[in-house]
Amino acid sequence: MSNATLNNEIVHSVNFLDKESLTIPMLKVMKADGTVYQDAVLPNIDETLAKRIYDTCVFTRVLDERMLGAQRQGRISFYMTCTGEEAAVIGSAAALDDKDVILAQYREHAALRYRGFTTEQFMNQMFSNEKDLGKGRQMPIHYGSADLCYHTVSSPLGTQIPQATGVGYSLKMNGQKNVAVCYFGEGAASEGDFHAGMNMAATLKSPTIFFCRNNGYAISTPAEEQFKGNGIASRGVGYGMHTIRVDGNDMLAVFAATQAARDFALENNAPVLIEAMSYRLGAHSSSDDPSGYRTKEEEDAWRDQDPVLRFKNWMLHKGWLTEAQDAEMYKQYREEVLAQVKVSEKIDVPALDEIIEDVYDTPTPALKKQLDELKTHIRKYPESYPKSSGRI
C-alpha cells in the first residue's frame, strides 16, 4: 500500500487535529466604502472591463427587481434572485475566457448576462414561449445557451458538480486550453455529488474551478447547522486541491482569485476550489419568506457590504462613473426589461409536438403514445390549459 501522497510529521504522543488547527485566510482588496486596502495587490482591470462588469451588475439588479414583481403578479410561476451575490458571480465570470464552460446552480444568471445573453432571451425563457432556447421545457430561471458555453441549469442540487469534473477532463483530453467552472452553494456542498465530483477531479487532474457561493443559508438552514468544519475551503485542502477563500462581496478580490485559479488549472491540469463568503440579501426563491429564519438586523448588517454599491463607489473614486450615468443606466434597463416583458408574455407557447423531440433521434412508439394521450387529456379539459394548448 502506497502512502506517497501523505505528508507525515512523526510525533510520539497523541495530538488530535481540530477545526482550529487549520487557519484559512480570506482575500480582500476593497473596503465596504469602495476604497482599496493600502497593501492590496490589484488585479489588471481597465476602464472598459470595469464598465462591462458594472453594466452587468445594474442589469441583474433590475432584472431581479422586475421579474420578482412579475412573479408576484402571477405573470411567471417562479423566480430566484442574485441580489447580494453579484460580485461572486460577475467577478468570477469576468475572469474567464468566453470558451470556458460554465455549469451553474440556479443563481448565476448574471454570469450568463456578462457573456451576452440578451434581455429578449431572458424573457423568452421565463415565459416558456416558442422562442425559448429550451423550447419551454424548463422552469423559469433555468437558463442554458450552447453558444455561450453555459450548460442548462438543472434543479436537483449538486448534479452539476461531477458533471463539471467530466467537462474539465474532456477539455484536457481534447487539448483545449479552457477550463470548466462549476457554481454551487454551501448547501449543495452537503450533497454526495459534491464529494464524488471533488475527489474525481483531484485524482484525475481535471482543470475545473469549483466556485462555492457560501451565502450562509441552504434555503432556511444556517451554515452552522449544516457542517462543523472550517467552511467549504477546508474540504478542498482535504481533497488535495489548491484552495482559496475570498470576500465574495469584493468584486476585485473575486476577479483576482478567479484569474489566478484559471491560470493554475490550465498550467497544471488540476482543479481549484474557491469559496466566496457572501450573503443572500433576498429570499431563497419566490416561494420563500426569510423573515421566518433570520433577523432584519442581520440583513441590514450585510446590506452595508452590498457588492454592487461597493464596486460602484470604487468606480466613482476612479472617475469611471458618475451618479448621473448610474441613474440613467437603471432607468434605461427598467424600461427595457418592462417593454420586453410585455412582448414575450404574448408570444405563443411551443408546439406540443415538440415535447418529444430532441429526446431520441426518432421519437419512440412509447413517446408517441404518451403524446396522443396528452392531447386527448387537453381536449377533455381545455379550461385547465392555455387557449393555444401548444396548438394541438
C-alpha positions as CSV (number, residue, x, y, z in Angstrom):
1,M,0.0,0.0,0.0
2,S,1.4,3.4,-1.0
3,N,1.4,6.5,1.2
4,A,3.2,8.6,-1.4
5,T,0.5,11.3,-1.3
6,L,0.7,11.7,2.5
7,N,2.8,14.4,4.2
8,N,3.6,13.0,7.6
9,E,5.2,14.6,10.6
10,I,6.2,12.0,13.1
11,V,5.2,12.6,16.7
12,H,5.4,10.4,19.8
13,S,2.3,11.4,21.8
14,V,-1.4,11.7,21.0
15,N,-2.1,15.0,19.2
16,F,-5.5,15.3,17.5
17,L,-6.2,17.9,14.8
18,D,-9.3,20.0,15.2
19,K,-11.1,22.8,13.4
20,E,-8.8,25.5,14.9
21,S,-5.7,23.7,13.6
22,L,-6.4,24.9,10.1
23,T,-6.3,28.6,9.5
24,I,-7.7,29.8,6.2
25,P,-7.1,33.4,5.2
26,M,-9.7,35.4,3.2
27,L,-8.6,37.6,0.3
28,K,-9.9,41.2,0.4
29,V,-9.0,44.0,-1.9
30,M,-11.7,46.6,-1.3
31,K,-13.2,48.0,1.8
32,A,-17.0,48.4,2.1
33,D,-16.8,52.1,1.0
34,G,-15.1,51.1,-2.2
35,T,-11.6,52.3,-1.2
36,V,-8.7,49.8,-1.6
37,Y,-6.6,48.4,1.3
38,Q,-3.2,50.0,1.3
39,D,-1.2,46.8,0.9
40,A,-3.7,45.2,-1.6
41,V,-2.5,43.8,-4.9
42,L,-5.0,45.0,-7.5
43,P,-5.9,42.8,-10.5
44,N,-5.3,44.0,-14.0
45,I,-8.7,45.6,-14.8
46,D,-9.1,48.6,-17.2
47,E,-12.0,51.1,-17.6
48,T,-13.7,49.1,-20.4
49,L,-13.8,45.9,-18.4
50,A,-14.9,47.7,-15.3
51,K,-17.8,49.3,-17.1
52,R,-18.9,46.0,-18.6
53,I,-18.9,44.4,-15.1
54,Y,-20.9,47.3,-13.7
55,D,-23.3,47.3,-16.6
56,T,-24.0,43.6,-15.8
57,C,-24.5,44.4,-12.1
58,V,-27.1,47.0,-12.9
59,F,-29.0,44.8,-15.4
60,T,-29.0,42.0,-12.9
61,R,-30.4,44.2,-10.1
62,V,-33.1,45.5,-12.5
63,L,-34.0,42.0,-13.8
64,D,-34.3,40.7,-10.3
65,E,-36.5,43.6,-9.2
66,R,-38.8,43.5,-12.2
67,M,-39.2,39.7,-12.5
68,L,-39.8,39.1,-8.8
69,G,-42.5,41.7,-9.2
70,A,-43.8,39.8,-12.3
71,Q,-44.0,36.6,-10.3
72,R,-46.0,38.3,-7.5
73,Q,-48.4,39.5,-10.2
74,G,-48.8,35.9,-11.5
75,R,-47.1,36.6,-14.8
76,I,-44.4,33.9,-14.3
77,S,-44.6,31.0,-11.9
78,F,-41.2,31.2,-10.1
79,Y,-38.1,33.3,-9.7
80,M,-34.8,33.4,-7.8
81,T,-32.6,36.5,-7.4
82,C,-28.9,37.0,-7.4
83,T,-29.2,40.0,-5.0
84,G,-26.2,40.3,-2.7
85,E,-24.1,37.8,-4.6
86,E,-23.4,39.8,-7.8
87,A,-19.7,40.2,-7.1
88,A,-19.2,36.5,-6.6
89,V,-20.9,35.6,-9.9
90,I,-19.9,38.6,-12.1
91,G,-16.4,39.0,-10.7
92,S,-15.6,35.3,-11.4
93,A,-17.3,35.3,-14.9
94,A,-15.3,38.4,-15.9
95,A,-12.1,36.5,-15.2
96,L,-12.9,33.7,-17.6
97,D,-12.4,33.1,-21.3
98,D,-15.6,33.0,-23.3
99,K,-15.0,29.4,-24.2
100,D,-14.6,28.2,-20.6
101,V,-17.6,26.1,-19.9
102,I,-20.0,27.2,-17.1
103,L,-22.1,24.7,-15.2
104,A,-24.3,26.8,-12.9
105,Q,-26.6,26.1,-10.0
106,Y,-29.5,28.5,-10.4
107,R,-28.5,31.9,-9.1
108,E,-25.8,32.7,-11.8
109,H,-27.9,34.4,-14.4
110,A,-25.5,37.4,-14.0
111,A,-22.7,35.3,-15.5
112,L,-24.9,34.5,-18.5
113,R,-25.7,38.1,-19.0
114,Y,-22.0,39.0,-18.8
115,R,-21.4,36.6,-21.7
116,G,-24.1,38.3,-23.8
117,F,-27.5,36.7,-23.1
118,T,-30.0,39.2,-24.3
119,T,-33.0,40.7,-22.5
120,E,-35.2,39.0,-25.0
121,Q,-33.6,35.6,-24.4
122,F,-34.1,36.0,-20.7
123,M,-37.8,36.9,-21.1
124,N,-38.5,34.1,-23.6
125,Q,-37.1,31.6,-21.2
126,M,-39.1,32.8,-18.2
127,F,-42.3,32.9,-20.2
128,S,-41.6,29.5,-21.8
129,N,-42.7,30.7,-25.2
130,E,-41.9,29.3,-28.6
131,K,-38.7,31.5,-28.9
132,D,-37.3,30.0,-25.7
133,L,-34.0,28.2,-26.5
134,G,-35.1,25.4,-24.2
135,K,-38.4,25.0,-26.0
136,G,-40.4,25.8,-22.9
137,R,-39.4,22.7,-21.1
138,Q,-37.8,24.2,-18.0
139,M,-39.0,26.2,-15.0
140,P,-38.3,30.0,-15.2
141,I,-34.6,30.9,-14.5
142,H,-33.3,27.5,-15.6
143,Y,-31.3,29.0,-18.5
144,G,-28.9,27.4,-20.9
145,S,-27.0,28.5,-24.0
146,A,-24.8,26.3,-26.1
147,D,-23.5,29.4,-28.0
148,L,-22.3,31.0,-24.7
149,C,-20.9,27.7,-23.3
150,Y,-23.4,27.7,-20.4
151,H,-24.9,24.3,-19.6
152,T,-28.6,24.3,-18.9
153,V,-29.5,24.6,-15.3
154,S,-30.8,21.5,-13.5
155,S,-33.0,21.8,-10.4
156,P,-31.6,18.9,-8.3
157,L,-28.8,20.1,-6.1
158,G,-25.3,19.2,-6.9
159,T,-25.7,17.2,-10.1
160,Q,-23.6,19.7,-12.0
161,I,-20.6,19.1,-9.7
162,P,-19.4,15.7,-11.0
163,Q,-20.6,16.7,-14.5
164,A,-18.2,19.7,-14.3
165,T,-15.3,17.3,-13.4
166,G,-16.1,15.4,-16.6
167,V,-16.4,18.5,-18.7
168,G,-13.0,19.7,-17.5
169,Y,-11.4,16.3,-18.1
170,S,-12.8,16.2,-21.6
171,L,-11.4,19.7,-22.3
172,K,-8.0,18.4,-21.2
173,M,-8.2,15.2,-23.3
174,N,-9.2,17.2,-26.4
175,G,-6.2,19.6,-25.9
176,Q,-8.5,22.6,-25.5
177,K,-6.9,25.4,-23.4
178,N,-10.1,26.1,-21.4
179,V,-11.5,25.2,-18.0
180,A,-14.9,24.1,-16.7
181,V,-16.3,26.3,-14.0
182,C,-18.9,24.9,-11.6
183,Y,-21.0,27.1,-9.3
184,F,-22.8,25.8,-6.3
185,G,-23.8,27.0,-2.8
186,E,-22.6,25.7,0.6
187,G,-25.8,23.9,0.9
188,A,-25.2,21.9,-2.3
189,A,-21.8,21.0,-0.8
190,S,-23.7,18.8,1.6
191,E,-24.8,16.6,-1.3
192,G,-22.9,13.4,-2.1
193,D,-22.3,14.6,-5.6
194,F,-20.1,17.3,-4.2
195,H,-17.7,14.8,-2.6
196,A,-17.7,12.4,-5.6
197,G,-17.1,15.2,-8.0
198,M,-14.3,16.8,-6.0
199,N,-12.4,13.6,-5.4
200,M,-12.8,12.6,-9.0
201,A,-11.4,16.0,-10.2
202,A,-8.4,15.8,-7.8
203,T,-7.4,12.3,-8.7
204,L,-8.0,12.7,-12.5
205,K,-6.5,16.2,-12.6
206,S,-9.4,17.8,-14.2
207,P,-8.9,21.5,-15.0
208,T,-12.1,22.6,-13.2
209,I,-12.8,25.6,-11.0
210,F,-15.2,24.7,-8.2
211,F,-16.8,28.0,-7.1
212,C,-18.8,27.8,-3.9
213,R,-21.0,30.8,-3.1
214,N,-21.2,30.5,0.7
215,N,-24.2,32.8,1.4
216,G,-24.8,31.4,4.9
217,Y,-28.1,29.6,4.3
218,A,-29.3,26.5,2.5
219,I,-32.8,27.8,2.0
220,S,-33.6,28.3,5.7
221,T,-30.8,26.1,7.2
222,P,-27.9,28.2,8.5
223,A,-24.4,27.1,7.8
224,E,-23.7,26.2,11.4
225,E,-26.4,23.6,11.3
226,Q,-25.1,22.1,8.0
227,F,-21.5,21.4,8.9
228,K,-18.9,21.9,11.7
229,G,-15.8,22.1,9.7
230,N,-14.0,25.3,8.6
231,G,-16.3,26.2,5.8
232,I,-16.1,24.6,2.4
233,A,-12.5,25.7,1.7
234,S,-11.1,23.1,4.2
235,R,-12.7,20.4,2.1
236,G,-10.7,21.5,-0.9
237,V,-7.5,21.1,1.1
238,G,-8.7,17.7,2.3
239,Y,-9.2,16.5,-1.3
240,G,-5.7,17.7,-2.3
241,M,-6.8,20.8,-4.2
242,H,-5.4,24.3,-4.4
243,T,-7.9,26.3,-2.5
244,I,-8.6,30.0,-1.7
245,R,-11.2,31.8,0.4
246,V,-12.3,35.2,-0.8
247,D,-14.6,38.0,0.2
248,G,-17.5,37.2,-2.1
249,N,-18.8,40.8,-1.9
250,D,-15.5,42.2,-3.2
251,M,-15.6,42.3,-7.0
252,L,-11.8,42.9,-7.3
253,A,-10.9,40.1,-4.9
254,V,-13.2,37.6,-6.7
255,F,-11.8,38.7,-10.1
256,A,-8.2,38.3,-8.9
257,A,-8.8,34.9,-7.3
258,T,-10.6,33.5,-10.3
259,Q,-7.9,34.7,-12.7
260,A,-5.2,33.0,-10.6
261,A,-7.3,29.9,-10.3
262,R,-7.8,29.7,-14.0
263,D,-4.1,30.2,-14.7
264,F,-3.2,27.4,-12.2
265,A,-5.8,25.0,-13.6
266,L,-4.6,25.4,-17.1
267,E,-0.9,25.3,-16.3
268,N,-1.2,22.2,-14.1
269,N,-4.2,20.4,-15.5
270,A,-5.6,20.4,-12.0
271,P,-8.8,21.6,-10.1
272,V,-9.1,24.6,-7.8
273,L,-11.7,25.3,-5.2
274,I,-12.8,28.9,-4.5
275,E,-15.0,29.7,-1.5
276,A,-16.6,33.1,-1.8
277,M,-18.1,34.3,1.5
278,S,-21.2,36.3,0.7
279,Y,-24.9,36.7,1.8
280,R,-28.2,36.2,0.0
281,L,-29.9,39.6,0.6
282,G,-33.2,38.4,-0.9
283,A,-35.3,35.3,-0.3
284,H,-34.1,31.9,-1.4
285,S,-36.8,32.0,-4.1
286,S,-40.2,33.5,-4.7
287,S,-41.6,30.6,-2.6
288,D,-39.5,31.6,0.5
289,D,-40.0,34.1,3.4
290,P,-36.6,34.7,5.0
291,S,-38.2,36.6,7.9
292,G,-39.0,33.2,9.4
293,Y,-35.4,32.2,9.9
294,R,-33.2,35.4,10.1
295,T,-33.4,38.8,11.6
296,K,-33.8,42.2,10.0
297,E,-30.7,43.3,11.9
298,E,-28.6,40.6,10.3
299,E,-29.8,41.6,6.8
300,D,-29.1,45.2,7.5
301,A,-25.6,44.4,8.6
302,W,-24.9,42.7,5.3
303,R,-26.6,45.5,3.3
304,D,-23.6,47.6,4.5
305,Q,-21.5,45.2,2.5
306,D,-23.6,45.5,-0.7
307,P,-21.3,44.3,-3.5
308,V,-22.8,46.4,-6.2
309,L,-22.6,49.6,-4.1
310,R,-19.0,48.8,-3.2
311,F,-18.0,48.4,-6.8
312,K,-19.9,51.5,-7.8
313,N,-18.1,53.5,-5.2
314,W,-14.7,52.2,-6.5
315,M,-15.7,53.3,-10.0
316,L,-16.7,56.7,-8.7
317,H,-13.3,57.0,-7.0
318,K,-11.6,56.1,-10.3
319,G,-13.7,58.7,-12.3
320,W,-15.1,55.9,-14.5
321,L,-18.7,56.5,-13.4
322,T,-20.9,59.4,-12.3
323,E,-24.1,59.4,-10.3
324,A,-26.0,60.7,-13.3
325,Q,-24.7,57.9,-15.5
326,D,-25.6,55.4,-12.8
327,A,-29.2,56.7,-12.5
328,E,-29.6,56.7,-16.3
329,M,-28.4,53.0,-16.6
330,Y,-31.1,51.9,-14.1
331,K,-33.7,54.0,-15.8
332,Q,-32.9,52.5,-19.2
333,Y,-32.8,48.9,-18.1
334,R,-36.1,49.3,-16.2
335,E,-37.7,50.5,-19.3
336,E,-36.1,47.8,-21.5
337,V,-37.0,44.9,-19.2
338,L,-40.6,46.0,-18.8
339,A,-41.0,46.5,-22.5
340,Q,-39.7,43.0,-23.2
341,V,-42.0,41.5,-20.6
342,K,-45.0,42.9,-22.4
343,V,-43.7,41.4,-25.7
344,S,-42.6,38.0,-24.5
345,E,-45.6,37.2,-22.4
346,K,-47.8,37.4,-25.5
347,I,-45.7,35.0,-27.7
348,D,-47.4,31.6,-28.1
349,V,-46.1,28.6,-26.3
350,P,-44.1,25.9,-28.3
351,A,-46.0,23.5,-30.5
352,L,-47.0,20.5,-28.4
353,D,-45.4,18.0,-30.8
354,E,-42.0,19.4,-29.9
355,I,-42.3,18.0,-26.4
356,I,-41.0,14.6,-27.6
357,E,-38.3,16.0,-30.0
358,D,-34.6,16.0,-29.0
359,V,-35.1,13.1,-26.7
360,Y,-34.2,10.4,-29.2
361,D,-33.1,10.8,-32.9
362,T,-36.6,9.4,-33.8
363,P,-39.4,9.5,-31.3
364,T,-40.2,6.0,-30.0
365,P,-43.6,4.4,-30.2
366,A,-44.0,4.8,-26.4
367,L,-43.3,8.6,-26.6
368,K,-45.8,9.0,-29.5
369,K,-48.4,7.1,-27.5
370,Q,-47.9,9.4,-24.5
371,L,-48.2,12.4,-26.7
372,D,-51.5,11.2,-28.1
373,E,-52.8,10.6,-24.6
374,L,-51.7,14.1,-23.5
375,K,-53.6,15.6,-26.5
376,T,-56.7,13.7,-25.6
377,H,-56.5,14.9,-22.0
378,I,-56.1,18.5,-23.0
379,R,-59.1,18.3,-25.4
380,K,-61.1,16.8,-22.5
381,Y,-60.2,19.6,-20.0
382,P,-59.5,22.7,-22.3
383,E,-60.4,25.1,-19.5
384,S,-57.4,24.0,-17.5
385,Y,-54.8,24.8,-20.2
386,P,-53.8,27.9,-22.2
387,K,-56.0,28.7,-25.1
388,S,-53.4,27.7,-27.5
389,S,-52.7,24.4,-25.7
390,G,-49.5,24.1,-27.7
391,R,-51.6,24.4,-30.8
392,I,-52.9,20.8,-30.8
